[in-house]
Amino acid sequence: MLKLKIFSIGKMKEKWLEQAFGEYQKRLMNRVHIDCFWAKSDAQLMEWIEKESGVIALDPLGRQFTSEEFSVFLENCWEENGARITFVIGGPEGLPPGLKQKACLISLSSLTFTHQITRLILIEQIYRAVEIQKGSQYHKA
């Protein structure tokens, strides 16, 4: 089974976002095991990341993908990292400076989102990527 960790600053404050996130987590559960960790500070986030490999951080200056390209990228990352990937979402100030050197940087959009909305967009794109890999009709190009 594929394993995915998502590290981010802060808790889910909006119930509807938590429910939507949970829906995609449920849809992925047969293919991808997802663990989420919500840090209280940049220092805690950095402490957790030190133990991780296959780190992908979301940053506005990171590489952007189409959904099909992201699907291939994700599949390659899982292959290269023993079926384990860690995503990191920074807080309002972005990523801690030391993290950018450790991680592969990608961008979901040139737009700015709250970290809570970013979590939902990320998990939906992960679900879409998995569905593209399966050849399902979820993603209609």
C-alpha positions as CSV (number, residue, x, y, z in Angstrom):
1,M,0.0,0.0,0.0
2,L,1.2,3.5,-0.8
3,K,1.8,5.8,2.2
4,L,1.4,9.5,2.4
5,K,2.0,12.0,5.2
6,I,0.8,15.5,5.2
7,F,2.4,18.0,7.6
8,S,1.0,21.5,8.0
9,I,0.7,24.3,10.4
10,G,-2.5,24.8,12.4
11,K,-5.7,22.8,12.8
12,M,-8.7,22.5,10.6
13,K,-10.9,25.2,11.9
14,E,-13.8,24.9,9.5
15,K,-16.0,21.8,9.9
16,W,-17.0,21.7,6.2
17,L,-13.3,21.7,5.2
18,E,-12.6,18.8,7.6
19,Q,-15.6,16.9,6.2
20,A,-14.5,17.4,2.6
21,F,-10.9,16.4,3.4
22,G,-12.2,13.3,5.1
23,E,-14.3,12.4,2.1
24,Y,-11.2,12.3,-0.1
25,Q,-9.2,10.5,2.6
26,K,-12.0,7.9,2.6
27,R,-12.0,7.5,-1.2
28,L,-8.2,6.9,-1.1
29,M,-8.1,4.5,1.8
30,N,-8.0,1.3,-0.3
31,R,-5.0,2.5,-2.3
32,V,-3.2,5.2,-0.1
33,H,-2.7,5.2,3.6
34,I,-2.7,8.9,4.7
35,D,-1.5,10.3,8.0
36,C,-2.0,14.0,8.8
37,F,0.0,16.0,11.3
38,W,-0.9,19.6,12.2
39,A,2.1,21.4,13.8
40,K,1.8,24.2,16.3
41,S,4.8,26.1,15.0
42,D,7.5,26.2,12.3
43,A,10.0,24.7,14.8
44,Q,7.7,21.7,15.4
45,L,7.2,21.3,11.7
46,M,11.0,21.3,11.1
47,E,11.5,18.8,13.9
48,W,9.0,16.4,12.3
49,I,10.4,16.9,8.8
50,E,14.0,16.1,9.9
51,K,13.0,12.4,10.2
52,E,11.3,12.2,6.8
53,S,12.5,11.4,3.3
54,G,10.7,12.0,0.0
55,V,9.6,15.4,1.1
56,I,7.6,17.5,-1.3
57,A,6.8,21.1,-0.1
58,L,4.2,23.4,-1.5
59,D,5.7,26.7,-2.4
60,P,4.6,29.5,-4.8
61,L,7.9,29.3,-6.6
62,G,7.8,25.5,-7.0
63,R,7.2,23.6,-10.2
64,Q,3.6,23.7,-11.5
65,F,2.0,20.7,-13.2
66,T,-1.1,19.8,-15.2
67,S,-3.2,17.1,-13.4
68,E,-1.8,14.4,-15.8
69,E,1.8,15.6,-15.1
70,F,1.2,15.6,-11.4
71,S,-0.1,12.0,-11.6
72,V,3.2,10.9,-13.3
73,F,5.2,12.9,-10.8
74,L,3.5,11.4,-7.9
75,E,3.8,7.9,-9.3
76,N,7.6,8.4,-9.8
77,C,8.0,9.9,-6.3
78,W,6.3,6.8,-4.8
79,E,8.6,4.5,-6.8
80,E,11.7,6.4,-5.9
81,N,10.9,6.6,-2.2
82,G,9.7,3.1,-1.4
83,A,6.0,3.9,-1.7
84,R,6.3,6.7,0.9
85,I,5.9,10.5,0.3
86,T,5.6,13.4,2.7
87,F,3.9,16.6,1.7
88,V,4.5,19.8,3.7
89,I,2.2,22.9,3.7
90,G,3.6,26.0,5.4
91,G,1.6,28.5,7.5
92,P,0.7,32.1,6.7
93,E,4.4,33.1,6.4
94,G,5.1,30.2,4.1
95,L,7.7,27.4,4.6
96,P,10.4,27.7,7.1
97,P,13.7,28.6,5.3
98,G,15.6,25.5,6.2
99,L,12.8,23.3,4.7
100,K,13.2,24.6,1.2
101,Q,16.7,23.0,0.9
102,K,15.5,19.6,2.1
103,A,12.3,19.3,-0.1
104,C,11.3,19.1,-3.7
105,L,9.2,22.3,-4.2
106,I,6.0,22.2,-6.1
107,S,3.1,24.7,-6.5
108,L,-0.6,24.0,-6.8
109,S,-1.3,27.4,-8.2
110,S,0.0,31.0,-8.6
111,L,-2.9,32.0,-6.4
112,T,-2.6,32.3,-2.6
113,F,-4.8,30.0,-0.5
114,T,-5.2,29.5,3.2
115,H,-3.4,26.4,4.5
116,Q,-6.8,24.8,5.2
117,I,-8.0,25.3,1.6
118,T,-4.6,24.1,0.4
119,R,-5.0,20.8,2.3
120,L,-8.3,20.2,0.5
121,I,-6.9,21.1,-2.9
122,L,-3.9,18.9,-2.3
123,I,-5.8,15.8,-1.3
124,E,-8.3,16.3,-4.2
125,Q,-5.3,16.5,-6.6
126,I,-3.8,13.4,-5.0
127,Y,-7.1,11.6,-5.5
128,R,-7.3,12.8,-9.1
129,A,-3.7,11.6,-9.7
130,V,-4.5,8.2,-8.4
131,E,-7.7,8.0,-10.5
132,I,-5.7,9.1,-13.6
133,Q,-3.2,6.2,-12.9
134,K,-6.2,3.8,-12.6
135,G,-7.7,5.1,-15.9
136,S,-11.0,6.0,-14.2
137,Q,-13.5,8.5,-15.6
138,Y,-13.0,10.9,-12.6
139,H,-10.6,13.0,-14.6
140,K,-12.0,13.9,-17.9
141,A,-9.4,15.8,-19.9
